[in-house]
Structure formats: C-alpha cells, structure tokens
Amino acid sequence: MPRRLSWKRVILIAVTVLFLHVFIYIPWKNYQATIHVGSHSGSSSHPDEPVGRGESASQQLYAIMTESAAKDELAHQAHAEGEGERPAPEQHSEDQEQAEAQPRLDNAAFVILARNKDLDDLRTTLIQLELAFNSRYHYPYVFLNDMPFTDQFIEGVQEVISGKAEFGLIPKEHWSYPDWIDQDKARQRREEMQRQNVFYAMSESYRHMCRFNSGFFYLHPLLDPYEWYWRVEPSVQFPCHIDYDPFRYLRDHNKLYSFTISIQEYPNTIPSLWNTSLSFIKERPDLIPKENMWQFVETTNPTTGLPEYNNCHFWSNFEIANLNFWRSGEYRAYFEYLDRAGGFFYERWGDAPVHSLAIAMFLRSDQVHWFEDMGYFHNPLWNCPQDAEVHKRLGCYCDPKQSVQVKHAWWSCTQKFNALAGQ
C-alpha cells in the first residue's frame, strides 16, 4: 500500500508549485508577451509591411493599439514581479564619472500627471527611474492631479524617490469645458467618433488631459521655479542605465526639446488640426520664424498636389524640454487659437500632435534632440539603443529589434527627423 502524504508535505508541495508559477512561469510568459506586443498572428497583413500593402496605415495602427491595449499591464509586470534584475552596467569611463559628479541643475524637475489609483504602477516606474538615473542626481518631482492626492499616494511615492516631492491640484478652469464649447455638440461628436472606433472616443477626461498638457501644465505655480522638465507617466519603463544628465546635455547643446519615440498620429482623432494650424500661420505670419522644421510634418498629397499633414509627431508621454518654449508668446498664441477652434472637444486633438506642430512651426531641427541611447517603453512601443556596445554598457534589458523605428519602420517618423537634422 503506497505511503500517504502528510499534510505538511502537501502544503510544502503546494507552496512550491505556487512559487514556481508566480515567480518563474508568469514572469516568463509576460516577458514573452512584451516581446511580441503589437504582433498580428492570424492577421491578413503584417504590421511591418509598408503602407499600401494590404491594410492602410490607419488600419494597421488601429490593429496594433487595439491588441496592445488588452495587454497594458504586461509591459511592466515581468520585471516588477521578479523576472530578473537588470544587468549591471559596465564601469564608466573617466569622462562619464566626471560628468556624473557634476551637480544637478537647480531649475529642472520631473513632471508627473497621475491619479490616486495609479500609485502601484507609478511606484514601479519611479523605482526604475531612480535606479537608472535619479538616485545619483536627486532631481525633484512635481505631481499633478485634477483631484486632491490621498495621504496613501503621497506616502507611497515618497517612499521610493530620492528627490523632493511636491503635490499640486490642477485649477478647475484648466480641467473643464470653456464657455465657448457647445457641450451638446461635443457629446454628439464623441458618439460619432465611437461609431468610427476612435480610441478614447467617449472619454471626456482624456480630452481634458490633452488640453491641459497642451496649454496649461507649464502655467502651474509649482513649476514656476523651473526652466526644464522631464515628463513621466505611470507604467512606463526605463530599461537602461542613464549614464549622463539629460537636462545638462540639452542645456549645454542649446536644445529646447527632446524625444525618444516619434510616430504617426491616428488621423481620425485630428481631422481639422492641420487646416486650423495653417489658418493660424496665415493669420499670424509675424510669429513664424524663417527657419523652422515644418518639413518634418508636411507632405504632398499625390492626388491633389497640395500640402497636407503626414501625421508625424513626437510621442509626448516622454519629453524633456525647456518650459520657456511653452511659456513663449508664440506658443501661447498658437494654443489659444487652437483652443478657440474647439478641436480638443469636438474632435480628440492630442497634446502630442499639438506640441509637434508647434515645434515644427517655431523651432529649428538643431534645437530638437532624439535620445537614441535612452531606453524607454510606453505600451506598446520601445526605444532601445541599437549600438551593441552601448546596449551592453548601459545594462539594457530591452531588445533593439523591438524599437519602433526598426519593428514598425512604416509607422515611425524618427528616420524623417534624422534626415532633416542631418543625423
């Protein structure tokens, strides 16, 4: 007769199986899912195919974003749940060590728009950011919310950051409908966009967020002492060591704006943004410099021969930039013109294309920088250093082949920026 298992042995086996499932199997599966985010298994056309073969760019973009939205948590869980520590970066050169020994700038801060319910995701991101960079510099953080932050949120983020933290409430007038918006018309337009399967079609809060990030975040009193900001969002990843100070780099090289990912916008969200911007340029030619980077956003319609928006924009969930650019009279005039047109509510204008059109309108390409060596992930897209030596030196855990300009070259606008900037 076989020996019966004791209750202690049964518990031990159960705990062991649970441990292997949670800490080995699940992280491995999540990592595999992260690597394949955006793939189209069983689809009639591959997302890496150039535009014009099979689905249109808009259809391909929609398919990628739809599939990835269902996997929103996978990108950060693999590493948050113990999938493995980031490889230690190699020893820095003497020049790098001297650069890191420099004091941080007094007029720079991280800016984070977050909700109280974002705490867990945000803590994971902050821990990565501190390990990758800020534990050596201790830059301060400014957290903003349209609702008061809870004590739990405040204590939760303060536990994992090394810099000073300030918590601000967004003024109601910066997160509400202005007087000139017809809210019945806005509701009808949201319903129309929902029938078109536009992302966030029915969300009012998303539109308030886009309008706030377009025209008001830089006016918050907590940002008054600062000239430079680094925008961070919950759930993003920083998969590489950052072995220099990006704030100082931008200042020392006379850059006003920087990005990691540049892609084409979903056109159904911004049908009138281009023509509204052209109307502004026509009405205010006195504000437009002779040298700018308008070529980055303009293409020629092959049928009509007329200029049109190519939908290229810098993905603004990551941006390190000079606040004085947004505070300038030129940008303020442009935003107010757009705001009066109503597209933030009658359509679904995002802050990314608004920022990008303004950058193309008012800045030269040599005032904008692509952080090619900055590892970054925002679902569903990666920016990962392509140079093998850089990748190794920075201890990156991202896959260079997953970078959007490699995996989805048809969608990326980074190559266009590099050509314009002579890189």
SEVOKE-643842 format. One record per residue (C-alpha): residue number from 1; residue in three letters; x, y, z. Coordinates in steps of 0.05 Angstrom, whole numbers, always signed. Example, Ala and Ser with C-alpha at 12.3 -4.5 7.8 and 13.67 -1.06 7.14 Angstrom:
% SEVOKE-643842
+-----+--------+--------+--------+--------+
: num : residu :     xx :     yy :     zz :
+-----+--------+--------+--------+--------+
:   1 :    ALA :   +246 :    -90 :   +156 :
:   2 :    SER :   +273 :    -21 :   +143 :
+-----+--------+--------+--------+--------+
***
This chain:
% SEVOKE-643842
+-----+--------+--------+--------+--------+
: num : residu :     xx :     yy :     zz :
+-----+--------+--------+--------+--------+
:   1 :    MET :     +0 :     +0 :     +0 :
:   2 :    PRO :    +31 :    +67 :    -20 :
:   3 :    ARG :    +51 :   +115 :    +35 :
:   4 :    ARG :     +1 :   +172 :    +45 :
:   5 :    LEU :    +28 :   +243 :    +42 :
:   6 :    SER :    +28 :   +281 :   +107 :
:   7 :    TRP :     -9 :   +347 :   +109 :
:   8 :    LYS :    +58 :   +383 :   +119 :
:   9 :    ARG :    +85 :   +352 :    +55 :
:  10 :    VAL :    +22 :   +370 :    +17 :
:  11 :    ILE :    +28 :   +443 :    +40 :
:  12 :    LEU :   +102 :   +444 :    +21 :
:  13 :    ILE :    +87 :   +418 :    -49 :
:  14 :    ALA :    +30 :   +467 :    -58 :
:  15 :    VAL :    +74 :   +526 :    -36 :
:  16 :    THR :   +130 :   +503 :    -83 :
:  17 :    VAL :    +83 :   +498 :   -142 :
:  18 :    LEU :    +53 :   +566 :   -127 :
:  19 :    PHE :   +123 :   +597 :   -121 :
:  20 :    LEU :   +145 :   +568 :   -188 :
:  21 :    HIS :    +81 :   +591 :   -221 :
:  22 :    VAL :    +83 :   +663 :   -194 :
:  23 :    PHE :   +157 :   +677 :   -196 :
:  24 :    ILE :   +181 :   +635 :   -256 :
:  25 :    TYR :   +124 :   +617 :   -304 :
:  26 :    ILE :    +83 :   +682 :   -301 :
:  27 :    PRO :   +142 :   +729 :   -309 :
:  28 :    TRP :   +169 :   +687 :   -367 :
:  29 :    LYS :   +102 :   +688 :   -402 :
:  30 :    ASN :    +94 :   +763 :   -390 :
:  31 :    TYR :   +163 :   +776 :   -417 :
:  32 :    GLN :   +146 :   +736 :   -480 :
:  33 :    ALA :    +82 :   +776 :   -487 :
:  34 :    THR :   +120 :   +841 :   -480 :
:  35 :    ILE :   +169 :   +820 :   -534 :
:  36 :    HIS :   +111 :   +805 :   -581 :
:  37 :    VAL :    +67 :   +865 :   -565 :
:  38 :    GLY :    +38 :   +891 :   -630 :
:  39 :    SER :    +45 :   +826 :   -669 :
:  40 :    HIS :    -12 :   +804 :   -714 :
:  41 :    SER :    -17 :   +729 :   -710 :
:  42 :    GLY :    -71 :   +706 :   -758 :
:  43 :    SER :    -79 :   +775 :   -789 :
:  44 :    SER :    -84 :   +783 :   -864 :
:  45 :    SER :    -26 :   +832 :   -867 :
:  46 :    HIS :    +35 :   +842 :   -825 :
:  47 :    PRO :    +45 :   +908 :   -787 :
:  48 :    ASP :   +116 :   +914 :   -813 :
:  49 :    GLU :    +93 :   +917 :   -885 :
:  50 :    PRO :    +98 :   +985 :   -917 :
:  51 :    VAL :    +37 :  +1028 :   -925 :
:  52 :    GLY :     -5 :  +1010 :   -985 :
:  53 :    ARG :     +4 :   +934 :   -979 :
:  54 :    GLY :    -59 :   +904 :   -950 :
:  55 :    GLU :    -86 :   +949 :   -895 :
:  56 :    SER :    -77 :  +1025 :   -893 :
:  57 :    ALA :    -30 :  +1057 :   -842 :
:  58 :    SER :    -90 :  +1077 :   -801 :
:  59 :    GLN :   -118 :  +1006 :   -801 :
:  60 :    GLN :    -50 :   +977 :   -782 :
:  61 :    LEU :    -42 :  +1028 :   -727 :
:  62 :    TYR :   -111 :  +1014 :   -700 :
:  63 :    ALA :    -98 :   +939 :   -700 :
:  64 :    ILE :    -33 :   +947 :   -662 :
:  65 :    MET :    -62 :   +993 :   -610 :
:  66 :    THR :   -125 :   +951 :   -601 :
:  67 :    GLU :    -85 :   +888 :   -589 :
:  68 :    SER :    -36 :   +923 :   -543 :
:  69 :    ALA :    -90 :   +957 :   -501 :
:  70 :    ALA :   -112 :   +889 :   -477 :
:  71 :    LYS :    -41 :   +876 :   -453 :
:  72 :    ASP :    -30 :   +942 :   -418 :
:  73 :    GLU :     -4 :   +911 :   -354 :
:  74 :    LEU :    +44 :   +862 :   -386 :
:  75 :    ALA :    +98 :   +911 :   -403 :
:  76 :    HIS :   +119 :   +925 :   -332 :
:  77 :    GLN :    +97 :   +862 :   -294 :
:  78 :    ALA :   +153 :   +818 :   -319 :
:  79 :    HIS :   +205 :   +860 :   -284 :
:  80 :    ALA :   +162 :   +883 :   -226 :
:  81 :    GLU :   +147 :   +810 :   -207 :
:  82 :    GLY :   +219 :   +788 :   -204 :
:  83 :    GLU :   +233 :   +765 :   -275 :
:  84 :    GLY :   +305 :   +784 :   -263 :
:  85 :    GLU :   +348 :   +842 :   -242 :
:  86 :    ARG :   +375 :   +889 :   -295 :
:  87 :    PRO :   +447 :   +870 :   -314 :
:  88 :    ALA :   +497 :   +915 :   -280 :
:  89 :    PRO :   +525 :   +967 :   -328 :
:  90 :    GLU :   +599 :   +964 :   -344 :
:  91 :    GLN :   +647 :  +1010 :   -309 :
:  92 :    HIS :   +642 :  +1081 :   -334 :
:  93 :    SER :   +698 :  +1117 :   -367 :
:  94 :    GLU :   +733 :  +1173 :   -330 :
:  95 :    ASP :   +695 :  +1225 :   -372 :
:  96 :    GLN :   +629 :  +1193 :   -353 :
:  97 :    GLU :   +647 :  +1191 :   -279 :
:  98 :    GLN :   +666 :  +1264 :   -282 :
:  99 :    ALA :   +600 :  +1280 :   -317 :
: 100 :    GLU :   +561 :  +1244 :   -263 :
: 101 :    ALA :   +600 :  +1280 :   -209 :
: 102 :    GLN :   +572 :  +1346 :   -234 :
: 103 :    PRO :   +517 :  +1375 :   -191 :
: 104 :    ARG :   +446 :  +1373 :   -216 :
: 105 :    LEU :   +414 :  +1435 :   -247 :
: 106 :    ASP :   +376 :  +1478 :   -198 :
: 107 :    ASN :   +320 :  +1493 :   -247 :
: 108 :    ALA :   +297 :  +1424 :   -270 :
: 109 :    ALA :   +245 :  +1375 :   -246 :
: 110 :    PHE :   +204 :  +1314 :   -265 :
: 111 :    VAL :   +131 :  +1329 :   -280 :
: 112 :    ILE :    +80 :  +1273 :   -270 :
: 113 :    LEU :     +5 :  +1277 :   -282 :
: 114 :    ALA :    -25 :  +1219 :   -243 :
: 115 :    ARG :    -88 :  +1195 :   -208 :
: 116 :    ASN :    -90 :  +1165 :   -139 :
: 117 :    LYS :   -107 :  +1097 :   -168 :
: 118 :    ASP :    -42 :  +1099 :   -209 :
: 119 :    LEU :     +0 :  +1090 :   -146 :
: 120 :    ASP :    +23 :  +1019 :   -157 :
: 121 :    ASP :    +41 :  +1028 :   -230 :
: 122 :    LEU :    +74 :  +1094 :   -215 :
: 123 :    ARG :   +116 :  +1066 :   -159 :
: 124 :    THR :   +144 :  +1012 :   -206 :
: 125 :    THR :   +162 :  +1066 :   -256 :
: 126 :    LEU :   +194 :  +1111 :   -204 :
: 127 :    ILE :   +236 :  +1054 :   -176 :
: 128 :    GLN :   +263 :  +1041 :   -246 :
: 129 :    LEU :   +276 :  +1115 :   -258 :
: 130 :    GLU :   +312 :  +1123 :   -192 :
: 131 :    LEU :   +356 :  +1062 :   -205 :
: 132 :    ALA :   +371 :  +1082 :   -276 :
: 133 :    PHE :   +384 :  +1156 :   -263 :
: 134 :    ASN :   +357 :  +1198 :   -207 :
: 135 :    SER :   +388 :  +1163 :   -147 :
: 136 :    ARG :   +453 :  +1199 :   -168 :
: 137 :    TYR :   +422 :  +1267 :   -181 :
: 138 :    HIS :   +361 :  +1274 :   -136 :
: 139 :    TYR :   +321 :  +1318 :   -182 :
: 140 :    PRO :   +255 :  +1340 :   -151 :
: 141 :    TYR :   +186 :  +1315 :   -172 :
: 142 :    VAL :   +122 :  +1353 :   -185 :
: 143 :    PHE :    +59 :  +1311 :   -183 :
: 144 :    LEU :     -5 :  +1340 :   -211 :
: 145 :    ASN :    -77 :  +1315 :   -207 :
: 146 :    ASP :   -146 :  +1343 :   -220 :
: 147 :    MET :   -167 :  +1313 :   -153 :
: 148 :    PRO :   -131 :  +1320 :    -86 :
: 149 :    PHE :    -77 :  +1268 :    -75 :
: 150 :    THR :    -91 :  +1220 :    -18 :
: 151 :    ASP :    -43 :  +1210 :    +40 :
: 152 :    GLN :    -32 :  +1139 :    +15 :
: 153 :    PHE :     -9 :  +1165 :    -53 :
: 154 :    ILE :    +36 :  +1218 :    -24 :
: 155 :    GLU :    +69 :  +1169 :    +25 :
: 156 :    GLY :    +73 :  +1115 :    -28 :
: 157 :    VAL :   +114 :  +1156 :    -78 :
: 158 :    GLN :   +157 :  +1189 :    -25 :
: 159 :    GLU :   +180 :  +1120 :     -3 :
: 160 :    VAL :   +213 :  +1105 :    -70 :
: 161 :    ILE :   +243 :  +1172 :    -93 :
: 162 :    SER :   +306 :  +1208 :    -74 :
: 163 :    GLY :   +287 :  +1279 :    -94 :
: 164 :    LYS :   +239 :  +1328 :    -62 :
: 165 :    ALA :   +166 :  +1317 :    -80 :
: 166 :    GLU :   +111 :  +1369 :    -88 :
: 167 :    PHE :    +38 :  +1353 :   -100 :
: 168 :    GLY :     -7 :  +1402 :   -136 :
: 169 :    LEU :    -81 :  +1408 :   -153 :
: 170 :    ILE :    -99 :  +1428 :   -224 :
: 171 :    PRO :   -143 :  +1490 :   -225 :
: 172 :    LYS :   -214 :  +1475 :   -246 :
: 173 :    GLU :   -212 :  +1523 :   -304 :
: 174 :    HIS :   -154 :  +1482 :   -333 :
: 175 :    TRP :   -194 :  +1417 :   -329 :
: 176 :    SER :   -265 :  +1436 :   -351 :
: 177 :    TYR :   -304 :  +1460 :   -411 :
: 178 :    PRO :   -290 :  +1532 :   -431 :
: 179 :    ASP :   -351 :  +1577 :   -442 :
: 180 :    TRP :   -347 :  +1575 :   -518 :
: 181 :    ILE :   -355 :  +1499 :   -523 :
: 182 :    ASP :   -424 :  +1473 :   -542 :
: 183 :    GLN :   -427 :  +1411 :   -497 :
: 184 :    ASP :   -486 :  +1381 :   -534 :
: 185 :    LYS :   -446 :  +1386 :   -599 :
: 186 :    ALA :   -386 :  +1357 :   -564 :
: 187 :    ARG :   -427 :  +1297 :   -539 :
: 188 :    GLN :   -454 :  +1285 :   -609 :
: 189 :    ARG :   -384 :  +1286 :   -638 :
: 190 :    ARG :   -360 :  +1237 :   -585 :
: 191 :    GLU :   -415 :  +1189 :   -606 :
: 192 :    GLU :   -396 :  +1196 :   -679 :
: 193 :    MET :   -324 :  +1180 :   -662 :
: 194 :    GLN :   -345 :  +1120 :   -622 :
: 195 :    ARG :   -381 :  +1093 :   -684 :
: 196 :    GLN :   -314 :  +1102 :   -721 :
: 197 :    ASN :   -277 :  +1062 :   -667 :
: 198 :    VAL :   -233 :  +1121 :   -648 :
: 199 :    PHE :   -191 :  +1109 :   -586 :
: 200 :    TYR :   -219 :  +1144 :   -524 :
: 201 :    ALA :   -277 :  +1167 :   -567 :
: 202 :    MET :   -325 :  +1176 :   -509 :
: 203 :    SER :   -276 :  +1198 :   -455 :
: 204 :    GLU :   -285 :  +1269 :   -431 :
: 205 :    SER :   -228 :  +1264 :   -381 :
: 206 :    TYR :   -180 :  +1243 :   -436 :
: 207 :    ARG :   -197 :  +1307 :   -474 :
: 208 :    HIS :   -187 :  +1350 :   -411 :
: 209 :    MET :   -120 :  +1316 :   -401 :
: 210 :    CYS :    -98 :  +1331 :   -473 :
: 211 :    ARG :   -120 :  +1403 :   -468 :
: 212 :    PHE :    -84 :  +1411 :   -401 :
: 213 :    ASN :    -20 :  +1381 :   -427 :
: 214 :    SER :    -25 :  +1424 :   -489 :
: 215 :    GLY :    -38 :  +1491 :   -457 :
: 216 :    PHE :    -35 :  +1494 :   -382 :
: 217 :    PHE :    +14 :  +1447 :   -347 :
: 218 :    TYR :    +71 :  +1496 :   -355 :
: 219 :    LEU :    +29 :  +1550 :   -320 :
: 220 :    HIS :    +21 :  +1511 :   -255 :
: 221 :    PRO :    +51 :  +1551 :   -197 :
: 222 :    LEU :    +92 :  +1491 :   -174 :
: 223 :    LEU :   +131 :  +1496 :   -240 :
: 224 :    ASP :   +146 :  +1570 :   -234 :
: 225 :    PRO :   +216 :  +1558 :   -205 :
: 226 :    TYR :   +236 :  +1512 :   -262 :
: 227 :    GLU :   +262 :  +1521 :   -332 :
: 228 :    TRP :   +269 :  +1447 :   -352 :
: 229 :    TYR :   +221 :  +1389 :   -342 :
: 230 :    TRP :   +221 :  +1314 :   -356 :
: 231 :    ARG :   +152 :  +1285 :   -367 :
: 232 :    VAL :   +140 :  +1216 :   -337 :
: 233 :    GLU :    +77 :  +1174 :   -337 :
: 234 :    PRO :    +55 :  +1114 :   -295 :
: 235 :    SER :    +72 :  +1045 :   -323 :
: 236 :    VAL :   +129 :  +1067 :   -369 :
: 237 :    GLN :   +196 :  +1031 :   -365 :
: 238 :    PHE :   +268 :  +1055 :   -366 :
: 239 :    PRO :   +305 :   +992 :   -386 :
: 240 :    CYS :   +375 :  +1021 :   -390 :
: 241 :    HIS :   +423 :  +1056 :   -343 :
: 242 :    ILE :   +427 :  +1131 :   -359 :
: 243 :    ASP :   +500 :  +1150 :   -351 :
: 244 :    TYR :   +495 :  +1225 :   -361 :
: 245 :    ASP :   +448 :  +1282 :   -343 :
: 246 :    PRO :   +398 :  +1294 :   -400 :
: 247 :    PHE :   +378 :  +1362 :   -371 :
: 248 :    ARG :   +451 :  +1386 :   -373 :
: 249 :    TYR :   +461 :  +1356 :   -442 :
: 250 :    LEU :   +402 :  +1395 :   -471 :
: 251 :    ARG :   +424 :  +1459 :   -438 :
: 252 :    ASP :   +497 :  +1453 :   -459 :
: 253 :    HIS :   +479 :  +1436 :   -531 :
: 254 :    ASN :   +426 :  +1491 :   -539 :
: 255 :    LYS :   +368 :  +1442 :   -547 :
: 256 :    LEU :   +297 :  +1462 :   -528 :
: 257 :    TYR :   +260 :  +1396 :   -538 :
: 258 :    SER :   +276 :  +1322 :   -538 :
: 259 :    PHE :   +241 :  +1256 :   -550 :
: 260 :    THR :   +251 :  +1181 :   -553 :
: 261 :    ILE :   +195 :  +1158 :   -599 :
: 262 :    SER :   +164 :  +1192 :   -660 :
: 263 :    ILE :   +106 :  +1161 :   -697 :
: 264 :    GLN :    +45 :  +1178 :   -740 :
: 265 :    GLU :    -18 :  +1201 :   -705 :
: 266 :    TYR :    -84 :  +1164 :   -714 :
: 267 :    PRO :   -116 :  +1213 :   -765 :
: 268 :    ASN :   -188 :  +1204 :   -744 :
: 269 :    THR :   -172 :  +1239 :   -679 :
: 270 :    ILE :   -148 :  +1304 :   -712 :
: 271 :    PRO :   -186 :  +1315 :   -778 :
: 272 :    SER :   -184 :  +1391 :   -775 :
: 273 :    LEU :   -120 :  +1404 :   -735 :
: 274 :    TRP :    -77 :  +1413 :   -797 :
: 275 :    ASN :   -122 :  +1464 :   -831 :
: 276 :    THR :   -132 :  +1501 :   -766 :
: 277 :    SER :    -56 :  +1506 :   -758 :
: 278 :    LEU :    -49 :  +1531 :   -829 :
: 279 :    SER :   -101 :  +1584 :   -815 :
: 280 :    PHE :    -61 :  +1606 :   -754 :
: 281 :    ILE :     +2 :  +1612 :   -796 :
: 282 :    LYS :    -35 :  +1653 :   -849 :
: 283 :    GLU :    -64 :  +1700 :   -796 :
: 284 :    ARG :     +0 :  +1707 :   -755 :
: 285 :    PRO :    +59 :  +1705 :   -803 :
: 286 :    ASP :    +95 :  +1754 :   -757 :
: 287 :    LEU :   +104 :  +1697 :   -707 :
: 288 :    ILE :   +133 :  +1645 :   -755 :
: 289 :    PRO :   +210 :  +1644 :   -760 :
: 290 :    LYS :   +242 :  +1640 :   -828 :
: 291 :    GLU :   +279 :  +1577 :   -807 :
: 292 :    ASN :   +239 :  +1521 :   -776 :
: 293 :    MET :   +227 :  +1447 :   -785 :
: 294 :    TRP :   +160 :  +1448 :   -820 :
: 295 :    GLN :   +185 :  +1396 :   -869 :
: 296 :    PHE :   +180 :  +1346 :   -812 :
: 297 :    VAL :   +104 :  +1349 :   -812 :
: 298 :    GLU :    +87 :  +1366 :   -884 :
: 299 :    THR :    +79 :  +1321 :   -944 :
: 300 :    THR :    +47 :  +1329 :  -1012 :
: 301 :    ASN :    -19 :  +1295 :  -1029 :
: 302 :    PRO :     -3 :  +1254 :  -1092 :
: 303 :    THR :    -74 :  +1265 :  -1119 :
: 304 :    THR :    -85 :  +1339 :  -1108 :
: 305 :    GLY :    -13 :  +1362 :  -1105 :
: 306 :    LEU :    -30 :  +1402 :  -1043 :
: 307 :    PRO :     +9 :  +1402 :   -978 :
: 308 :    GLU :    -21 :  +1360 :   -922 :
: 309 :    TYR :     -3 :  +1334 :   -853 :
: 310 :    ASN :    +37 :  +1270 :   -854 :
: 311 :    ASN :    +13 :  +1257 :   -782 :
: 312 :    CYS :    +84 :  +1254 :   -755 :
: 313 :    HIS :    +90 :  +1274 :   -682 :
: 314 :    PHE :   +136 :  +1265 :   -622 :
: 315 :    TRP :   +104 :  +1217 :   -572 :
: 316 :    SER :    +97 :  +1266 :   -515 :
: 317 :    ASN :    +88 :  +1216 :   -458 :
: 318 :    PHE :   +164 :  +1223 :   -457 :
: 319 :    GLU :   +193 :  +1292 :   -467 :
: 320 :    ILE :   +249 :  +1331 :   -435 :
: 321 :    ALA :   +243 :  +1403 :   -455 :
: 322 :    ASN :   +251 :  +1476 :   -437 :
: 323 :    LEU :   +188 :  +1504 :   -403 :
: 324 :    ASN :   +202 :  +1573 :   -431 :
: 325 :    PHE :   +186 :  +1548 :   -501 :
: 326 :    TRP :   +114 :  +1533 :   -479 :
: 327 :    ARG :   +111 :  +1597 :   -440 :
: 328 :    SER :   +132 :  +1639 :   -500 :
: 329 :    GLY :    +83 :  +1688 :   -532 :
: 330 :    GLU :    +87 :  +1650 :   -598 :
: 331 :    TYR :    +66 :  +1583 :   -569 :
: 332 :    ARG :    +13 :  +1614 :   -524 :
: 333 :    ALA :    -18 :  +1649 :   -585 :
: 334 :    TYR :    -19 :  +1583 :   -623 :
: 335 :    PHE :    -51 :  +1544 :   -566 :
: 336 :    GLU :   -104 :  +1597 :   -554 :
: 337 :    TYR :   -121 :  +1597 :   -628 :
: 338 :    LEU :   -129 :  +1521 :   -626 :
: 339 :    ASP :   -168 :  +1524 :   -562 :
: 340 :    ARG :   -219 :  +1572 :   -591 :
: 341 :    ALA :   -228 :  +1527 :   -651 :
: 342 :    GLY :   -256 :  +1473 :   -604 :
: 343 :    GLY :   -219 :  +1413 :   -632 :
: 344 :    PHE :   -198 :  +1387 :   -563 :
: 345 :    PHE :   -272 :  +1372 :   -551 :
: 346 :    TYR :   -306 :  +1368 :   -619 :
: 347 :    GLU :   -252 :  +1321 :   -643 :
: 348 :    ARG :   -198 :  +1289 :   -600 :
: 349 :    TRP :   -136 :  +1331 :   -610 :
: 350 :    GLY :    -78 :  +1302 :   -570 :
: 351 :    ASP :    -23 :  +1342 :   -538 :
: 352 :    ALA :    +29 :  +1302 :   -578 :
: 353 :    PRO :     +9 :  +1329 :   -648 :
: 354 :    VAL :     -5 :  +1398 :   -619 :
: 355 :    HIS :    +65 :  +1400 :   -587 :
: 356 :    SER :    +96 :  +1372 :   -650 :
: 357 :    LEU :    +63 :  +1421 :   -698 :
: 358 :    ALA :    +86 :  +1478 :   -653 :
: 359 :    ILE :   +157 :  +1451 :   -651 :
: 360 :    ALA :   +158 :  +1445 :   -727 :
: 361 :    MET :   +129 :  +1515 :   -733 :
: 362 :    PHE :   +174 :  +1552 :   -684 :
: 363 :    LEU :   +239 :  +1512 :   -676 :
: 364 :    ARG :   +297 :  +1490 :   -720 :
: 365 :    SER :   +317 :  +1417 :   -724 :
: 366 :    ASP :   +383 :  +1432 :   -688 :
: 367 :    GLN :   +342 :  +1454 :   -627 :
: 368 :    VAL :   +309 :  +1385 :   -622 :
: 369 :    HIS :   +344 :  +1321 :   -598 :
: 370 :    TRP :   +329 :  +1247 :   -605 :
: 371 :    PHE :   +354 :  +1208 :   -545 :
: 372 :    GLU :   +374 :  +1147 :   -585 :
: 373 :    ASP :   +412 :  +1118 :   -525 :
: 374 :    MET :   +354 :  +1127 :   -477 :
: 375 :    GLY :   +318 :  +1061 :   -465 :
: 376 :    TYR :   +244 :  +1073 :   -459 :
: 377 :    PHE :   +178 :  +1035 :   -462 :
: 378 :    HIS :   +107 :  +1060 :   -464 :
: 379 :    ASN :    +57 :  +1008 :   -484 :
: 380 :    PRO :    +62 :   +985 :   -540 :
: 381 :    LEU :   +127 :  +1017 :   -564 :
: 382 :    TRP :   +201 :  +1012 :   -547 :
: 383 :    ASN :   +261 :  +1056 :   -558 :
: 384 :    CYS :   +323 :  +1013 :   -547 :
: 385 :    PRO :   +396 :  +1031 :   -563 :
: 386 :    GLN :   +417 :   +999 :   -628 :
: 387 :    ASP :   +492 :  +1000 :   -617 :
: 388 :    ALA :   +514 :   +934 :   -585 :
: 389 :    GLU :   +569 :   +966 :   -544 :
: 390 :    VAL :   +522 :  +1020 :   -517 :
: 391 :    HIS :   +469 :   +968 :   -503 :
: 392 :    LYS :   +518 :   +927 :   -462 :
: 393 :    ARG :   +550 :   +986 :   -427 :
: 394 :    LEU :   +483 :  +1012 :   -404 :
: 395 :    GLY :   +459 :   +943 :   -380 :
: 396 :    CYS :   +396 :   +946 :   -422 :
: 397 :    TYR :   +344 :   +891 :   -417 :
: 398 :    CYS :   +305 :   +915 :   -479 :
: 399 :    ASP :   +312 :   +882 :   -547 :
: 400 :    PRO :   +339 :   +931 :   -600 :
: 401 :    LYS :   +297 :   +896 :   -654 :
: 402 :    GLN :   +234 :   +917 :   -617 :
: 403 :    SER :   +249 :   +992 :   -625 :
: 404 :    VAL :   +192 :  +1024 :   -664 :
: 405 :    GLN :   +238 :  +1052 :   -718 :
: 406 :    VAL :   +261 :   +980 :   -731 :
: 407 :    LYS :   +200 :   +937 :   -719 :
: 408 :    HIS :   +149 :   +987 :   -746 :
: 409 :    ALA :   +191 :  +1028 :   -794 :
: 410 :    TRP :   +128 :  +1046 :   -835 :
: 411 :    TRP :    +98 :  +1078 :   -774 :
: 412 :    SER :   +160 :  +1112 :   -745 :
: 413 :    CYS :   +178 :  +1185 :   -761 :
: 414 :    THR :   +246 :  +1182 :   -728 :
: 415 :    GLN :   +282 :  +1169 :   -794 :
: 416 :    LYS :   +249 :  +1230 :   -823 :
: 417 :    PHE :   +273 :  +1272 :   -765 :
: 418 :    ASN :   +344 :  +1245 :   -771 :
: 419 :    ALA :   +345 :  +1262 :   -845 :
: 420 :    LEU :   +321 :  +1332 :   -831 :
: 421 :    ALA :   +371 :  +1341 :   -774 :
: 422 :    GLY :   +428 :  +1313 :   -815 :
: 423 :    GLN :   +439 :  +1253 :   -769 :
+-----+--------+--------+--------+--------+
***
